[in-house]
Amino acid sequence: MITLEMMPPLMFGGLVLAMLIGFPVAFTLAAVGLSFGFLAIHLGFFDLNFLQAIPGRIFGSVLSNELLLAIPFFTFMGAILERCGLAEDMLDSMGQLFGPVRGGLGYSVIIVGFILGAITGTVAAQVIAMALISMPVMIRYGYNMRYITGVLAASGTITQLVPPSLVLIVLADQLGKSVGDMYLGAWGPSVFQIILFAGYTFVLGLIKPDHVPPVPLEARTLTGWALWKKCLMGIIPSAVLIFVVLGTMMMGLATPTEAGAMGAVGAIVLAAIHHKDFSSTDNKILILGVIAAGIGTIVAILFSENLIFKIAFAVTYLAIAWICIRAARIPDLRDLITQGYQSTMRLTCMVTFILIGSTCFSVVFLGVNGGVWLEHLLTSLPGGVWGFLIFINLFIFFLAFFLDFFEIAFIILPMIAPIAQKLLTPVVGADAALIWFGVMLCVNMQTSFLHPPFGFALFYLRGVAPREVKSSDIYWGAVPWIGLQLIMVLLVIIFPVFVTGLLDKPLNVDLDKVKIEVPQIELPPLDLGPPQK
């Protein structure tokens, strides 16, 4: 006879078994959840009315969730920018800028990976684009093959952590936290991870200089102002787009959905100005729009939103509309926008179906006291808070061998989030507990793209690498970079300030000492006149 205490481990085991069979995850979650739901009804653990919570949560928490609207916008932005030529220009200019330095091409890949991660948010496109552009150059100049494959794959996965990462949006939604706070928490680890990657390249240049040689002098075609101009032409538009998307969100001027919409339009503008058919007239209209935006911003800061402000930004909007229309009239860009729509639709549908399936599973799991079972299991681990963090990170690390980050976020996170809130609050406070936990898992889940032999970044790299690149070089090349990412996980666990340093400090107010003083107002006596007879 199956008891109530047996149901949670049976559900979890049934889910793992169904996933190992290879059935699509979204339908596996729904099938396992509904199957155990009907079994629980048959055994009398709850009645059929309990399952009415499933459609209610699907429509209330999934289909009506405004935060998840940001996902298609950021996906579209990444799909446009990955193919518009921005990566090629930046890698070429950065490669020549850092070329004279030992390991310079590696530094350029790391820096461009960080910048692209902040404006695209998609691992596949980043790894493929950088591999197609940089791998032949690095091979030509004698870089070690394992270093080449490792740095290309690892620099592509940094996009998982750098805002506006889709992973951070999903984590914020599942943890019930602000996307802006999650982005603020992720900046510290993402920047420090870039420093770790660059430090590894520097040390490798000292220990094994033949693995990361400088680019020969005769191969540097640009020098002086021409080189700096090309670098700035790639960095400045990207920085403007990053500010439009992230700056407005973190300053409270836009919601994640609004910032994503601006990013999608900005991606079309960037793609248009990088295209060879973008005419001089279009350039003049772009410059006019930029000047008008500057005037409108200055007026808003110094005065108020008056008529000049409205006219200036009306000119800016018209300039943006003109550029978008021009992009739609250029055949290459029109095809690019169509491909962006298609990839956005595929990813959005995948996320929605996984969310629907995970809702079916989680409702039934909680109905059979799965939350109580899981809390008892995790809180009884040796080592208290630190034992919990080490266990969860090891569990996520090995789970990432088989599951995508969406699946981990939608299946595992809702179960362990309440326990994490309870255990981590004494360490960093109630407000920062889940932000710290979410960013920590985000750093961890980066490794899912580098795990040999199932890491998707390694598959992407294998698909575009020349035939002379061995699969063993790709797998072994990823190992040191996985180690660097795990070091970053340990640093986030040991030093929470990496995450919490940029967050707003909670106000320490003793409610018992709060006094509300209302000033006494002396009113003049009322003259009601002589008494009525």
C-alpha positions in Angstrom: 0.0 0.0 0.0 1.4 3.4 -1.0 1.4 5.9 1.9 1.4 9.7 1.8 5.0 9.8 2.9 6.0 7.6 -0.1 4.4 9.8 -2.7 7.0 12.7 -2.9 10.0 10.4 -3.5 8.0 8.3 -5.9 7.1 11.4 -7.9 10.6 12.6 -8.0 11.9 9.2 -9.0 9.2 8.9 -11.7 10.2 12.2 -13.1 13.9 11.3 -13.3 13.0 7.9 -15.0 10.7 9.6 -17.5 13.4 12.1 -18.4 16.0 9.4 -18.9 13.7 7.8 -21.5 14.1 10.9 -23.5 10.5 12.1 -23.7 10.1 15.9 -24.1 10.5 17.6 -20.7 7.3 19.8 -20.9 5.1 16.8 -21.6 6.9 14.6 -19.1 6.3 17.1 -16.3 2.6 17.3 -17.1 2.2 13.5 -17.6 4.0 12.6 -14.3 2.1 15.3 -12.4 -1.4 14.3 -13.7 -0.7 10.6 -13.3 0.3 11.0 -9.7 -2.5 13.4 -9.2 -5.1 10.8 -10.2 -3.3 8.2 -8.1 -3.5 10.5 -5.1 -7.3 11.0 -5.7 -7.7 7.2 -5.9 -5.8 6.7 -2.7 -7.8 9.5 -0.9 -5.0 12.0 -0.3 -7.0 14.8 -1.9 -10.2 15.0 -4.0 -10.7 16.1 -7.6 -11.5 19.7 -6.7 -7.8 20.1 -5.7 -6.7 19.8 -9.3 -8.7 22.9 -10.1 -5.7 24.8 -8.9 -3.7 23.8 -12.0 -5.7 25.8 -14.6 -6.0 28.7 -12.1 -2.2 28.8 -11.7 -1.6 28.4 -15.4 -3.7 31.4 -16.3 -2.8 33.4 -13.3 1.0 32.7 -12.9 2.0 31.8 -16.4 -0.2 33.2 -19.2 -1.0 36.4 -17.4 2.5 37.0 -16.0 3.7 40.3 -17.3 7.3 39.7 -16.3 7.6 36.7 -18.7 6.7 39.1 -21.5 10.3 40.3 -21.3 11.5 36.9 -22.6 10.4 37.3 -26.2 11.7 40.8 -26.4 15.2 39.9 -25.1 15.2 36.8 -27.3 14.4 38.9 -30.4 17.1 41.4 -29.5 19.6 38.6 -29.3 18.5 36.9 -32.5 19.0 40.2 -34.4 22.3 41.2 -32.9 23.9 37.8 -33.3 23.7 38.0 -37.1 24.0 41.7 -37.9 27.8 41.8 -38.2 28.4 43.6 -34.8 30.4 40.6 -33.4 32.7 40.5 -36.5 33.6 44.2 -36.3 34.2 44.0 -32.5 36.3 40.9 -32.7 38.4 42.2 -35.5 39.1 45.6 -33.9 39.7 44.1 -30.4 42.0 41.4 -31.8 44.2 44.1 -33.4 44.1 46.2 -30.3 45.3 43.4 -28.0 47.2 41.6 -30.7 50.7 42.8 -29.6 50.2 41.3 -26.1 50.8 37.7 -25.4 47.4 36.1 -25.2 45.9 39.2 -26.9 43.4 37.3 -29.1 42.2 35.4 -25.9 41.6 38.7 -24.1 39.7 40.1 -27.1 37.4 37.0 -27.2 36.8 37.3 -23.4 36.0 41.1 -23.6 33.8 40.8 -26.7 32.0 37.8 -25.2 31.2 39.9 -22.1 29.9 42.8 -24.3 27.9 40.6 -26.5 26.5 38.8 -23.5 25.2 42.1 -22.2 23.3 42.8 -25.5 22.4 39.4 -26.9 21.7 37.0 -24.0 21.9 33.8 -26.1 24.7 31.3 -25.7 24.3 29.4 -29.0 24.6 32.5 -31.2 27.5 33.9 -29.3 29.6 30.7 -29.3 28.9 30.1 -33.0 29.6 33.7 -34.1 32.9 34.0 -32.1 34.1 30.5 -33.2 33.5 31.2 -36.9 35.3 34.5 -36.7 38.1 33.9 -34.2 39.0 30.2 -34.4 40.7 30.4 -37.8 42.7 33.5 -36.8 43.8 31.9 -33.5 44.8 28.7 -35.3 46.7 30.6 -37.9 48.8 32.4 -35.3 49.7 29.3 -33.4 47.4 29.3 -30.3 47.1 26.1 -28.4 44.0 24.2 -29.7 42.7 23.4 -26.2 43.0 27.0 -25.1 41.2 28.1 -28.3 38.2 25.8 -27.8 38.0 26.5 -24.1 38.1 30.3 -24.3 35.5 30.4 -27.1 33.1 28.1 -25.3 33.5 29.7 -21.9 33.3 33.3 -23.2 30.0 32.3 -24.9 28.5 31.0 -21.7 29.2 34.2 -19.8 26.0 35.5 -21.4 24.1 33.3 -18.9 25.2 35.6 -16.1 25.6 39.0 -17.6 22.4 41.1 -17.5 20.0 41.1 -19.4 20.3 37.3 -19.2 17.2 35.3 -19.8 18.2 33.0 -17.0 18.1 36.0 -14.5 14.6 36.9 -15.7 13.4 33.4 -15.2 15.1 33.1 -11.8 13.6 36.4 -10.7 10.1 35.2 -11.7 10.5 31.8 -10.0 11.9 33.4 -6.8 9.4 36.2 -6.7 12.1 38.9 -6.7 12.6 42.0 -8.8 14.5 41.6 -12.1 16.3 44.9 -11.4 17.6 43.5 -8.1 18.6 40.2 -9.7 20.6 42.2 -12.4 22.3 44.3 -9.7 23.3 41.2 -7.9 24.7 39.5 -11.0 27.0 42.4 -12.0 29.7 41.6 -9.3 30.1 37.9 -10.1 29.9 38.5 -13.9 32.7 41.2 -13.9 34.9 39.1 -11.5 34.4 36.0 -13.6 35.8 38.0 -16.6 38.8 38.9 -14.4 39.2 35.2 -13.6 39.2 34.3 -17.3 41.7 37.0 -18.1 43.9 36.1 -15.2 44.0 32.5 -16.4 45.1 33.7 -19.8 47.8 35.9 -18.3 49.1 33.1 -16.1 49.1 30.7 -19.1 51.1 33.3 -21.0 53.7 33.3 -18.3 53.9 29.6 -17.8 53.5 28.4 -21.4 54.1 31.4 -23.7 54.0 29.3 -26.8 50.3 28.5 -26.1 49.2 32.1 -26.4 51.7 33.9 -28.7 51.3 37.6 -29.8 50.0 38.5 -33.3 53.0 39.2 -35.6 53.5 42.9 -36.5 52.9 42.3 -40.2 49.4 41.0 -39.5 48.2 44.2 -37.8 46.5 46.2 -40.6 45.2 49.0 -38.4 47.1 51.3 -36.0 46.7 54.6 -34.2 43.4 56.5 -34.5 42.0 54.3 -37.2 42.2 51.3 -34.9 40.7 53.2 -31.9 37.9 54.6 -34.1 36.9 51.1 -35.2 36.9 49.9 -31.6 34.8 52.8 -30.5 32.4 52.4 -33.4 31.6 48.9 -32.0 31.7 49.7 -28.3 29.8 53.0 -28.2 26.5 51.8 -29.9 26.6 48.7 -27.8 27.1 50.7 -24.6 24.2 52.9 -25.6 21.9 49.9 -26.1 23.1 48.4 -22.8 22.2 51.7 -21.0 18.8 51.9 -22.8 18.0 48.3 -21.7 19.6 48.0 -18.3 20.1 51.6 -17.2 16.4 52.5 -17.6 15.4 49.4 -15.7 17.8 49.8 -12.8 17.0 53.5 -12.5 13.3 52.6 -12.2 12.4 54.4 -15.5 11.1 51.2 -17.2 9.8 47.8 -16.3 11.7 44.7 -17.7 9.1 44.3 -20.4 9.4 48.0 -21.5 13.2 47.8 -21.4 13.1 44.6 -23.5 10.8 46.3 -26.0 13.3 49.2 -26.3 16.1 46.7 -26.6 14.3 45.0 -29.5 13.9 48.3 -31.4 17.5 49.2 -30.5 18.7 45.9 -32.0 17.0 46.7 -35.3 18.6 50.2 -35.3 22.1 48.7 -34.6 21.6 46.1 -37.3 20.6 48.8 -39.8 23.5 51.2 -39.1 26.0 48.3 -39.5 24.6 47.3 -42.9 26.5 48.4 -46.0 23.2 49.7 -47.6 22.7 52.2 -44.8 22.9 55.5 -46.8 24.4 58.9 -46.0 20.8 60.3 -45.7 20.0 57.6 -43.2 23.1 58.5 -41.3 22.1 62.2 -41.1 18.6 61.2 -39.8 20.3 59.0 -37.2 22.6 61.9 -36.1 19.6 64.2 -35.9 17.7 61.8 -33.7 20.7 61.4 -31.4 21.1 65.2 -31.1 17.3 65.6 -30.4 17.5 62.9 -27.7 20.4 64.7 -26.1 18.6 68.0 -26.1 15.4 66.4 -24.7 17.4 64.8 -21.9 19.2 68.0 -20.9 15.9 69.9 -20.9 14.3 67.3 -18.7 17.2 67.4 -16.2 17.6 71.2 -16.0 13.9 72.2 -16.4 10.9 69.9 -16.8 9.1 68.0 -19.4 8.0 71.1 -21.3 7.2 71.6 -25.0 10.9 71.6 -26.1 11.3 68.2 -24.4 8.2 66.8 -26.2 9.3 68.1 -29.6 12.9 66.8 -29.2 11.8 63.3 -28.4 9.2 63.4 -31.1 12.1 64.0 -33.5 14.0 61.1 -31.9 11.0 58.7 -32.3 10.5 59.7 -35.9 14.2 59.1 -36.6 14.0 55.6 -35.0 10.8 54.9 -37.0 12.6 55.9 -40.2 15.5 53.6 -39.5 13.3 50.7 -38.7 11.3 51.2 -42.0 14.7 51.4 -43.8 15.7 48.1 -42.2 12.5 46.5 -43.4 13.2 47.7 -46.9 16.7 46.2 -47.1 16.3 42.5 -48.2 19.1 41.1 -45.9 17.8 42.9 -42.8 14.2 41.9 -43.7 15.2 38.3 -43.8 17.1 38.8 -40.5 14.1 40.2 -38.8 11.9 37.3 -40.1 14.5 34.8 -38.7 14.4 36.7 -35.4 10.6 36.4 -35.2 10.8 32.7 -35.9 13.5 31.9 -33.3 11.7 34.1 -30.7 8.4 32.2 -31.3 10.1 28.8 -30.9 11.9 29.7 -27.6 8.8 31.4 -26.2 6.6 28.4 -26.9 9.2 26.1 -25.3 9.3 28.2 -22.2 5.5 28.4 -22.0 5.0 24.6 -22.3 7.7 23.9 -19.8 6.0 26.3 -17.4 2.6 24.6 -17.9 4.1 21.2 -17.3 6.0 22.3 -14.2 2.8 23.8 -12.8 1.0 20.5 -13.2 3.9 18.7 -11.4 4.4 21.2 -8.6 0.7 21.5 -7.7 0.4 17.7 -7.2 3.8 17.5 -5.5 2.8 20.1 -2.9 -0.6 18.4 -2.6 1.1 15.2 -1.4 3.2 17.1 1.1 6.2 17.2 -1.2 7.3 20.6 0.2 7.4 19.2 3.8 9.3 16.1 2.7 11.9 18.3 0.8 12.3 20.8 3.6 12.9 18.0 6.1 15.4 16.4 3.7 17.4 19.6 3.1 17.3 21.1 6.6 18.6 17.9 8.2 21.8 18.0 6.2 25.0 18.3 8.2 26.7 21.7 8.3 23.6 23.8 8.5 23.4 26.7 6.0 26.8 25.9 4.4 26.0 22.2 4.1 22.7 23.2 2.4 24.5 25.5 -0.1 27.2 22.9 -0.9 24.7 20.1 -1.4 22.4 22.2 -3.6 25.3 23.5 -5.7 26.7 20.0 -6.2 23.1 18.7 -7.0 22.6 21.5 -9.6 26.1 20.9 -11.0 25.4 17.2 -11.7 21.8 17.8 -12.7 23.0 20.2 -15.4 24.7 17.3 -17.1 21.3 16.2 -18.3 18.9 19.2 -18.0 18.7 22.6 -19.6 18.7 25.7 -17.3 15.0 26.3 -18.1 14.1 22.9 -16.9 16.2 23.3 -13.7 14.7 26.7 -13.0 11.1 25.6 -13.5 11.3 22.2 -11.8 13.8 22.4 -9.0 13.8 26.0 -8.0 10.1 26.4 -6.9 10.7 23.4 -4.5 13.8 24.7 -2.8 13.2 28.5 -2.8 11.1 28.5 0.4 13.8 26.5 2.2 16.5 28.7 0.9 14.6 31.8 2.1 14.3 30.3 5.6 18.0 29.2 5.9 19.7 32.1 4.2 17.9 35.0 5.8 20.1 34.9 9.0 23.2 35.2 6.8 22.3 38.1 4.5 18.9 39.3 5.5 15.4 38.5 4.2 15.5 40.9 1.2 18.9 39.7 -0.2 18.6 36.0 0.6 16.9 34.8 -2.6 18.9 37.3 -4.7 22.1 35.7 -3.4 20.8 32.2 -3.9 19.5 32.9 -7.4 22.7 34.5 -8.6 24.7 31.7 -7.1 22.7 29.1 -9.0 23.0 31.2 -12.2 26.8 31.1 -11.8 26.6 27.3 -11.3 24.2 26.7 -14.2 26.7 28.3 -16.6 28.7 25.0 -16.3 25.7 23.1 -17.9 26.9 24.5 -21.3 30.5 23.2 -20.8 30.0 19.8 -19.3 31.7 17.1 -21.4 30.2 15.3 -23.2 26.7 16.9 -23.1 27.5 20.6 -22.9 25.6 22.5 -25.6 28.4 25.0 -26.1 30.6 22.1 -26.9 28.1 20.8 -29.5 27.8 24.3 -31.1 31.6 24.5 -31.2 31.9 21.0 -32.7 29.4 22.0 -35.4 31.4 25.0 -36.7 35.0 23.9 -35.9 37.3 22.8 -38.8 37.9 19.1 -39.3 41.4 19.3 -37.9 40.0 20.3 -34.5 39.6 17.0 -32.5 36.6 16.4 -30.3 39.0 15.5 -27.5 40.5 19.0 -27.8 37.1 20.5 -27.4 36.3 18.4 -24.3 39.6 18.7 -22.6 39.8 22.4 -23.5 36.6 23.1 -21.5 37.9 21.5 -18.2 40.0 24.4 -16.9 37.2 26.9 -17.6 34.7 24.7 -15.7 37.1 24.9 -12.8 37.2 28.7 -13.0 33.4 28.8 -13.0 33.3 26.5 -10.0 35.8 28.8 -8.2 33.4 31.6 -8.9 30.6 29.6 -7.3 32.8 29.1 -4.2 33.6 32.8 -4.1 29.9 33.8 -4.2 29.2 31.3 -1.4 32.0 32.5 0.8 31.7 36.2 0.0 28.0 37.1 -0.4 29.1 40.8 -0.8 29.8 40.0 -4.4 26.1 39.8 -4.9 24.7 42.0 -2.1 27.2 44.8 -2.4 25.1 46.7 -5.0 21.7 46.0 -3.5 19.8 48.6 -1.5 20.5 48.2 2.1 17.4 47.4 4.2 16.4 49.9 6.7 17.0 48.8 10.3 14.1 50.1 12.1 13.0 49.0 15.6 9.2 49.0 15.3 8.9 49.0 19.2 10.6 52.4 19.3 8.6 54.1 16.5 6.6 57.0 17.8 4.0 58.9 15.9 3.7 62.4 17.2 0.7 64.5 16.1 1.2 68.2 16.9 -1.5 69.7 19.0 -3.4 72.5 17.3 -5.1 75.0 19.5 -8.4 75.8 17.9 -10.3 79.0 18.7 -13.4 78.6 20.8 -16.5 78.2 18.8 -18.9 81.1 19.0 -22.3 79.5 18.7 -24.1 82.7 19.7 -26.7 83.1 22.4 -28.7 80.0 23.4 -31.9 79.4 21.5 -35.0 79.7 23.6 
